[in-house]
Amino acid sequence: MIGGPLTVISRHPKGKDAEIKCYESDQYQRLKAFRGPHTIWNFRITEGKQ
């Protein structure tokens, strides 16, 4: 394996529910299928404090 762990933190301007809707969208699912054979991911959607 090349590289190592990577953490990405992002903020959706409309909140957690909108982020989940984006993740579950057909567009993102097609991207996941394309990316899948080339990456190993652990993915979490959480809420935080500002």
MDAnalysis code that builds the backbone (N, CA, C; Angstrom):
import MDAnalysis as mda
import numpy as np

u = mda.Universe.empty(150, n_residues=50, atom_resindex=np.repeat(np.arange(50), 3), trajectory=True)
u.add_TopologyAttr("name", ["N", "CA", "C"] * 50)
u.add_TopologyAttr("resid", np.arange(1, 51))
u.add_TopologyAttr("resname", ["MET", "ILE", "GLY", "GLY", "PRO", "LEU", "THR", "VAL", "ILE", "SER", "ARG", "HIS", "PRO", "LYS", "GLY", "LYS", "ASP", "ALA", "GLU", "ILE", "LYS", "CYS", "TYR", "GLU", "SER", "ASP", "GLN", "TYR", "GLN", "ARG", "LEU", "LYS", "ALA", "PHE", "ARG", "GLY", "PRO", "HIS", "THR", "ILE", "TRP", "ASN", "PHE", "ARG", "ILE", "THR", "GLU", "GLY", "LYS", "GLN"])
u.atoms.positions = np.array([
    [0.843, -1.176, 0.000],
    [0.000, 0.000, 0.000],
    [0.886, 1.236, 0.000],
    [0.564, 2.183, -0.838],
    [1.295, 3.446, -0.908],
    [0.586, 4.458, -0.023],
    [1.347, 5.280, 0.666],
    [0.742, 6.312, 1.501],
    [0.316, 5.757, 2.837],
    [-0.650, 6.401, 3.420],
    [-1.127, 5.987, 4.726],
    [-2.503, 6.549, 4.982],
    [-2.905, 6.561, 6.236],
    [-4.227, 7.058, 6.575],
    [-4.419, 8.515, 6.148],
    [-5.622, 8.820, 5.773],
    [-5.971, 10.178, 5.366],
    [-7.273, 10.550, 6.041],
    [-7.301, 11.696, 6.680],
    [-8.520, 12.202, 7.298],
    [-8.939, 13.459, 6.561],
    [-10.196, 13.495, 6.150],
    [-10.752, 14.661, 5.481],
    [-11.961, 15.120, 6.287],
    [-11.982, 16.381, 6.634],
    [-13.109, 16.954, 7.359],
    [-13.757, 17.978, 6.440],
    [-15.050, 17.832, 6.247],
    [-15.762, 18.795, 5.418],
    [-17.028, 19.228, 6.132],
    [-17.571, 20.317, 5.702],
    [-18.786, 20.840, 6.310],
    [-19.799, 21.100, 5.209],
    [-20.962, 20.533, 5.358],
    [-22.028, 20.785, 4.393],
    [-22.823, 21.975, 4.911],
    [-23.039, 22.981, 4.083],
    [-23.713, 24.191, 4.566],
    [-25.147, 23.961, 5.034],
    [-25.761, 22.850, 4.635],
    [-27.143, 22.593, 5.028],
    [-27.262, 21.534, 6.119],
    [-26.138, 21.080, 6.671],
    [-26.162, 20.180, 7.812],
    [-26.029, 18.699, 7.484],
    [-26.104, 17.910, 8.546],
    [-25.852, 16.474, 8.463],
    [-26.845, 15.755, 7.552],
    [-28.125, 16.067, 7.660],
    [-29.124, 15.386, 6.826],
    [-28.871, 15.622, 5.341],
    [-28.474, 16.831, 4.986],
    [-28.154, 17.137, 3.592],
    [-26.906, 16.383, 3.147],
    [-25.947, 16.233, 4.036],
    [-24.722, 15.486, 3.722],
    [-25.049, 14.014, 3.459],
    [-25.920, 13.441, 4.286],
    [-26.327, 12.047, 4.086],
    [-27.060, 11.895, 2.762],
    [-27.930, 12.831, 2.448],
    [-28.661, 12.795, 1.173],
    [-27.689, 12.861, -0.006],
    [-26.669, 13.688, 0.107],
    [-25.645, 13.786, -0.937],
    [-24.897, 12.465, -1.073],
    [-24.504, 11.877, 0.048],
    [-23.765, 10.611, 0.043],
    [-24.588, 9.490, -0.588],
    [-25.893, 9.498, -0.341],
    [-26.767, 8.451, -0.858],
    [-27.252, 8.713, -2.285],
    [-26.909, 9.852, -2.857],
    [-27.377, 10.215, -4.197],
    [-26.837, 9.259, -5.264],
    [-27.583, 9.151, -6.354],
    [-27.149, 8.307, -7.471],
    [-25.791, 8.755, -8.011],
    [-25.577, 10.067, -8.088],
    [-24.303, 10.579, -8.607],
    [-23.129, 10.102, -7.753],
    [-23.264, 10.212, -6.430],
    [-22.159, 9.805, -5.567],
    [-21.984, 8.289, -5.577],
    [-23.057, 7.552, -5.662],
    [-22.950, 6.091, -5.708],
    [-22.204, 5.639, -6.966],
    [-22.407, 6.326, -8.083],
    [-21.643, 6.002, -9.306],
    [-20.159, 6.298, -9.104],
    [-19.862, 7.391, -8.434],
    [-18.459, 7.728, -8.140],
    [-17.835, 6.671, -7.244],
    [-18.568, 6.227, -6.214],
    [-18.053, 5.182, -5.329],
    [-17.751, 3.904, -6.104],
    [-18.627, 3.531, -7.025],
    [-18.414, 2.310, -7.812],
    [-17.148, 2.428, -8.660],
    [-16.898, 3.603, -9.200],
    [-15.701, 3.845, -10.018],
    [-14.442, 3.803, -9.147],
    [-14.519, 4.408, -7.973],
    [-13.376, 4.535, -7.076],
    [-13.071, 3.223, -6.345],
    [-14.102, 2.436, -6.094],
    [-14.015, 1.251, -5.245],
    [-12.840, 0.328, -5.468],
    [-12.573, -0.092, -6.706],
    [-11.477, -1.041, -6.914],
    [-10.080, -0.452, -6.655],
    [-10.006, 0.864, -6.488],
    [-8.704, 1.528, -6.397],
    [-8.393, 2.098, -5.013],
    [-9.367, 2.049, -4.103],
    [-9.169, 2.667, -2.797],
    [-9.742, 1.792, -1.690],
    [-9.255, 2.037, -0.486],
    [-9.810, 1.426, 0.722],
    [-10.268, 2.593, 1.603],
    [-11.552, 2.603, 1.939],
    [-12.115, 3.738, 2.676],
    [-12.810, 3.309, 3.946],
    [-12.701, 4.105, 4.960],
    [-13.588, 4.124, 6.116],
    [-14.209, 5.508, 6.096],
    [-15.513, 5.581, 6.084],
    [-16.199, 6.850, 5.884],
    [-17.187, 7.061, 7.020],
    [-17.176, 8.255, 7.601],
    [-18.099, 8.591, 8.684],
    [-18.714, 9.957, 8.443],
    [-19.972, 10.079, 8.750],
    [-20.635, 11.384, 8.753],
    [-21.024, 11.653, 10.205],
    [-20.551, 12.747, 10.745],
    [-20.835, 13.087, 12.142],
    [-21.259, 14.553, 12.243],
    [-21.748, 14.914, 13.392],
    [-22.049, 16.316, 13.664],
    [-21.031, 16.836, 14.667],
    [-20.702, 18.076, 14.528],
    [-19.767, 18.683, 15.460],
    [-20.262, 20.041, 15.901],
    [-19.525, 20.638, 16.786],
    [-19.863, 21.977, 17.274],
    [-19.044, 23.007, 16.511],
    [-19.627, 24.156, 16.320],
    [-18.899, 25.244, 15.649],
    [-18.147, 26.056, 16.653],
])
